[in-house]
Amino acid sequence: MIECQDLRKEFRVYRKDPGIKGSLLSLFKRRYDTRAAVHGFDLTVGRGEMVGLLGPNGAGKTTLMKMFAGIIVPSQGRIKVAGHVPFEREQAFRKKIALVMGQKSQLWWDIPAMDSFLLLQKYYEIPERDFRKRLGELAALMAVEPMLKVHVRKLSLGERMKMELIACLLHQPEILFLDEPTIGLDLVAQRNMRDFIAAWQAQHRTTVILTSHYMADVDALCDRIVLVLDGTKRFDGSIHDFSVILGREKYVRVSFEQAVGGAEFFERWDPHWNETRTRVDLRIPESQLREVAVAILQNFPVTDFSMEQLPIERVMNALLANPHLLRGEAALG
């Protein structure tokens, strides 16, 4: 569904010295810097895949999404989405894709969402019967039926995001691009949005490309992760392979009824151990987990003991702080 090779996008950025002098000089001679937001990017995505596009702010994620959707034209490289060249913006292509941007709205704020939906029906040439059926199903699933005739500006953020998603799904796109779809939503709204997206994708086998700063979104929805750093692909693989980049370790959280000593023991697993703490988070290799767990339970006043795989958010934070960890087998890009 998506194929791109050696993709590159450059932007010219105007640079002006501060103050009146800088403003006057800029009238006669403007200075520009050229910045490559994306470069040397290769990607292949099959039909029905759900791919998480991860990276820090400024890594190039949104630029990639806009190139996939045909909003901006690549400076270099080849790209095909659903058999089309996106930036040619053919009508057949536009009917196959949808883009949801959490920080931008496609709905008119001064009219009810229903009016925008009717406009989209005409734009995508959706038959009346199909339109009514899909809108009814989506509104019921999203629990927004009473809000369809309310002006968009009067809706809460969570309600607006639901309307945005409905607007993108009315024509049943083959590819759905989700750029920060849960940004600003509370925990319950985030979970409801994730549950809906997962159910929709399972039913329609839609190809989904997702960017998010909430690792819970990616962990819950995506089987595959593509990590972008400084405009280049640094990792492309399963979420399991991503989670074990730092080693096959368990994340162990221990709470004590009071502050304990044991610095020599705990500093092996937590270099920031402080003897005044009553709770500690440890990263322990799987091969030593049983031995360490027994020692903790036998020698310290434990009130709570829990463990899980190293959370993906901690892996992501560690990689952003230490990009060199991606060298070698883990870096597939």
N, C-alpha and C positions, 0 to 999 in steps of 0.2 A: 504493500500500500504506500510505503514511503521509501524512496531511494535517493540518496544524495552522495555526491563524491567530490572531495576537495572543495567543499563549500567555503566561501569567504565573503564577508561583508565589511566594508570600510566606510567610515563616516569622517567627513571634514568638520572640524570643530574650530569655530572662530575664537581667537585668543586676543584679548585687549588688556593693556596695562591699566591699572586703576587711576582714577583722578581725571581732571579736566585735560591735562596734557595727553594722557592716553587716548581720551575720546577724540581730541583734535587730530592726533597722528593717525588714528584709525580712519579718518575721513579720506586720507590720501593714500594710505597703504595698510591694507588689512593682512593680518597674519593668521594662518590656519595650521592646525595640527591634524594629521591623518591618523586615525585610530582604527585598528582592526578589531571589531567586536566579536567576530567569528573568523577562524581561519583553519584550513586543513581539516574540515569536519566531514567525516564519512558516517553514514547511518543507513541501515536497512531495517524496516519494520514490516512484519507480516500482517495479514488480515486477522482481525480479532485480538491482537496483542494489546495489553495495557502497559505502557512504558512510562516510568517516572523520570523526568528530566530534572536533575538536581544540580545545585551549584550556588555559590554565594551571590549577593547582589553584584551586578555588573559582569557576571560571568559570560553572558551571551544567551541566556535561556529565552528571554522574551524576543530577542532578535531572531533566534531560530524559529520560534513559533510564528512570527510574522512572515518569515520567508516561506515556511510550510503552507501558510494560509494565503500567500500571494499578496500580502499587504505591501511588502518591500521587495525590491529586486536584488538578488545576490550580485556582488562585485565580480565574483569568479566562481567557477565550478558548475556542476550539473545537479539538477534536482527534478524529481518527478513525484507527484502525489496522486494516487488513484489513477495513474496512467496519463496525467496531465502535467504540463509545466505551469506551476501555480501563478507566476506573475503575468501570464497571458490572460488570466481571469476569464476563461471561457464560461459561458452560462452553465454548461454541463458540469464543469468542475465546481462551481459555486453551490450547486445543488447537492454535491457529495460531501461537503465539509461543513463544520460549524466551529465557531471560536467563542469561548466564554472567557472574558478577562475580568478578574475580580475587582480591578480598580477602574474599569471603564464600563459604561452602560450602553447598550444598543437600543434600549427602550426610551420612548419620549416621556420626559418627566411630567409634562403638563397635561397629559391625557391618561386615561385608564390603560392598564396593560392589555385589556381586551382589544382596544383600538389598534395597538401595535401588532397584536397577533393577527388581526384581520388584514392589516397591511402586508405582513409577512406571508399570509396565505396567498395573496395575489402575486407577490414577488416570486415565490417558489412554485406558483401554479399548482397548489394543492387542491384536489377535488373537494367540494363542500362536504361530502359525506365523510371522507377520510379526515378532514380538518376537524370536524365536530367530534368525531370519535377519539382522535388522538388528544385533542385539547381536554376533553372530559376525563380521559384516563390519566393524563399528566397532572391536571389540577387536583384530581382525587388523590393520587399518590402523594402529591406534595402538600395536600391539605390546605389549598389556597383558593378553593372555589368561591368563598364569600368576598375575596379581595380582587377578583378579576375586573370589577367595575369601579375600583377605587383608584384615584390618581396615583401614579407611581411615586411621586414625591411624598405622599402621605404614608407610604409603606415603611416598615422597619427594614433594616439592612438584610436580615435573614429572609424576609418576604420578598424583597427585591431580587436577591440572588436566586431564589426559587423561580421567579418570573423570568429572569435571564436564562436560566437553564431550560425552562419550557419553551421559550422563544427559539432556542437553538435546536431543540429536538422535534419541533413540529413537522419538519420535512424529512425526519428520520435519516440523518446524515450517515454516511459510511465511516467517516472519520470525525472524531470529536477532539478538538484542542482545548484543554482546560488550563488556563494560566491563572494560578492562585485563586481557584474557585471558592475557597473557604476563608479567605483572608477577612479578618474583622468579625467573624462569626463566633458566637459562644460555643462552648464544648458540646452542648446538646445539638445545636444547629449544625455544627461540623459533622457530628456522627450521623445525623439524619441525612445530610447531603451525601456523605460517603456511602451510606446504605443504599440510597436511591441510585447513585451512579453505578455501583456494583450490580444491583438488580437489573438495571437497564442494559448494561453491557452484556450480562449473562443471557438475557433474553434475545437481544438483537445482534450479538457478536460484533458490536461496533469497535473499531480500532480507536484507542484512546491514548493521547499523549498528554501527560499531566505534569505541570510544574507546581511546586508548593514549598513554602517555608515550614509547613507543619509535617514533621516526619510521620505522624500518625496517618496522614492522608496516603502517603506513599506506601507505608507498611501495610495498610489495610487494603489497598486497591491494586498495587502493581506487583507483578512477578519479576519484572526486569527493570534494571536501573541503568541510566546513562548519566555519568557524572561529568559536568562541564566546568573546567577551571581556566580562566583567562582566555576564553573563546575556543578552547580545544577540548576534544573528548579525551578524558583521562581514565575512564572505566566504562565498560559495557558488559553487563552480565546479570546473572540472577541476583535476587535480593539476598539469597542465602550466601552466595559467594561474596557479596559486598559486606555482609555482616561479619564474615570471618577474616576480613583483610588484616585486622589487628591480632589475629591468632584465634585459636579455638579455646575461648575462655568463657567462663560464666560470670555473670554480674551478681554479686552476693551483697545483700543489705542486712546488717545485723544491728539490733537495738539492745541496749543493756539497761538494767534497772538503776544503774549509777555509773559514774565515770570510772573507768578501769585503767590499769597500767598496761603492761604487755607491749611496750613500744618495740622491743626487739622482734616480737612475733608479728605485729601488724604492719610494721614499716616494710616488710617484704612484699606486701600486697597493696599497700597504700602509702606512698612516699610522703603524703601530707598528714600522716597520722598525728593526732594531738591527744594527749592523755586526759584532757578535760572533756572530751566528747562522749556522748552517750549513744551515738549512732555512727556507723561506719559503712562506707560503700567500698567493696573490694572487687578486684578483677583477678580471678583465680583460674589457672589452666585446668581444663577438664581432667587431665591425668592426675592432678593433685587435689581435686575437689573433695573427695571422700575423706582423705587424710586431714585436710585443713578444717573441714566442717566438724569432724569428730573432736579435734583439738579445741576448737572454739567452744563447742557445747559442753565439753568436760571441764574446761579451765576458767570460764568466764560466766558471769551472771546474765545469761541471755534471756530477754523477754520476747524477742521476735526474730525470726530467721527466715529470709525468703531469697530465692534465686531465680534467674532467668538468663536467656541468651543475652549477650551484650547488646543493649538497645541500639537500633539503627541511628538514633539521634546522637548518641555518644560516639559512634563510629564516624558519623559525618563531621562532628565537631573536631575530632582528633585529626581527620584528614585535612580539614581546612587549616588547622594550626600547623600540621606537619605534612605538606604535599609530597615530600620525599618518600613517604610510606607507600605511595602508589607505584614506585619504580619496581620493575621486575615483573613477576607473574601476575600481580594484581592489576597492573595497568594494561588494559587491552586495546587502548586507543592509540 
